[in-house]
Amino acid sequence: MASSRYTGRTKTKLTVPGMVWGGGWLRWLAVLVCIALLGGQFAKTFTAVERYGYLADIMPSDWRATNIWLDSSDCTLKSGAWLAVCEDGRLIPIADRALADDPGHALLLNIWSAITGKRATLPDAARINVLVDALGLLAFALLLIWIGAPIAALVLMLLGPVEYLGWMGLSPHWAFIGAASLAAVLPLALAATAHGLLSRRAGAAWIAFGIAMLAFVTLLRESIGLMGLVVTVLVLAWMAWHRTARPSRLVLLLVLTVVAFLTPRWTVMARDGLFDMEPAQRLERHGLSHTLYLGLGFIENKWGIRYDDAYGEELAKQLRPDIEFCSPEYFRLMWRLYFERLVEDPGEIARLYYEKARMLLGAPTVQPGPTFGLVLAVGLLILAVAGRTKAWRYASFPQGELVVAVSVAFLGLYLAQAMTALPSPLYAVPANAFVLILAGTLAEFAARALWSVSRRRYRP
């Protein structure tokens, strides 16, 4: 298959060898295999969420925000409003009851209640997590098939169902591995299209899907949406540097990406414009500065900062007695405090970040499995060595370089998250998506390299 590289007024064709697989019935057979490999674990987990049904009449969820989501779905039935709680005939923004919570899960349950005419339940909340994880796993595997990496897709679908769907819960965290996979669709689709690994029509479809998924993911978790935004911007910058697309197209893609990332704001603005409700006192998404500042307190430090939400609220009240916890003013205060600490002693900040990085790098995130640091090192080494020696082309597997580059970028961002926030492997679990993707890509790289060697050795 040939790819077009934009070089000013003319286009030159770049021939990509070995891109014969993946068309016609073989591609659709691979799709059916992926669905079949997902089906058993998905059915088992999706059915198992019924175990949360008995809690509805006995006790609420131990994740407080989940209970607010259910109350909000009830309010949707009564008023038609979304992301709101009905209290004494008034509409209260959900953010004033579910503190620093991203709106995605509540919005999905609101939509579900509007469709079914019933109040959402705890099993419904758990099903959202299962569905997001299944969608993320299947979507990325199908993208691998479309760009011509069937072995990588097969390995992902063999290893992935247990890692993605082997457990479930009621908090939003259980959907984050699927969300991370969906966030990676857009940058990989852009890179693959630029390399000619996707036809014009398929590339446009996957890019459109990736933009929609970035909007969806940002609704679920702002930090994962931010990762998707950063990697996408890096890919667009690479495309601009190598002039693989017209500047006007790159600008359009950048604008659409930013608009998608701002979807939580558009959703809240639409709600406020359509329904008569009190102005929100608190930020209507997760917010970053609170975690960034308190993250300095995960390790003993010279300022006595503690990684504790109550500490953040207490500190804010000391400085501004009238401030509302988790309000926009509170998050602006946290930004100011963070930058003050950074300017005051950058060496101490560097020490804290180094210690937290060391914690994650030395811990496995896949159980059992290699340490996070080893996985990241292997990915970087493969990129450096295979790129310099042109091994990707020798193995007729240029798409492998793109998949590894996107995976390593996300792994690096999860390392940055651990450094700035919490280095617990629990919070790095979504990065396991890219550990499995790397494993599949390296398996296909090895298989193709051996095949290339054997063909050259035994060619008459």
Beta strands, then each sheet from edge to edge (+ up, - down):
strand 1: 2-7
strand 2: 10-15
strand 3: 84-87
strand 4: 90-93
sheet 1: 1+ 2-
sheet 2: 3+ 4-
end
